[in-house]
Amino acid sequence: MSRISFISFCVEYYAKHINKSSNEVYELFKQEKVLDLLENDYDDLHGMGMEYIIQLIDEYLGAA
């Protein structure tokens, strides 16, 4: 999976997780530097399960 596909997948999945639109989540991720996190840690994260990634993002955003 390419980095772009991975990040898009994370945005879409997280949008469903918090019941927001993909556009809202993308802007949130951009504002809170989650996009940077996903990009920089791609090699480690792309093999992880989506539940782990969602939990990581929740904790990163302080939503956990």
URBELKA-V757390 format. One record per residue. N is the residue number from 1. RES is the residue in three letters. D_CENTER is the distance of its C-alpha to the mean C-alpha in Angstrom with 1 decimal. Layout:
N,RES,D_CENTER
N,RES,D_CENTER
This chain:
1,MET,14.7
2,SER,14.4
3,ARG,11.7
4,ILE,11.6
5,SER,11.4
6,PHE,8.7
7,ILE,6.4
8,SER,8.1
9,PHE,7.8
10,CYS,4.1
11,VAL,5.2
12,GLU,8.3
13,TYR,7.7
14,TYR,6.2
15,ALA,9.0
16,LYS,11.4
17,HIS,10.5
18,ILE,11.6
19,ASN,14.0
20,LYS,13.2
21,SER,13.4
22,SER,10.9
23,ASN,12.7
24,GLU,12.4
25,VAL,8.6
26,TYR,8.7
27,GLU,11.5
28,LEU,9.9
29,PHE,7.1
30,LYS,10.2
31,GLN,12.5
32,GLU,10.9
33,LYS,10.1
34,VAL,6.4
35,LEU,7.0
36,ASP,9.8
37,LEU,8.4
38,LEU,6.4
39,GLU,9.7
40,ASN,12.1
41,ASP,11.1
42,TYR,10.7
43,ASP,14.1
44,ASP,13.4
45,LEU,10.0
46,HIS,10.8
47,GLY,13.6
48,MET,12.1
49,GLY,12.1
50,MET,9.3
51,GLU,10.9
52,TYR,10.6
53,ILE,6.9
54,ILE,6.8
55,GLN,9.7
56,LEU,8.5
57,ILE,6.0
58,ASP,9.1
59,GLU,11.4
60,TYR,10.0
61,LEU,10.4
62,GLY,13.6
63,ALA,13.1
64,ALA,14.2
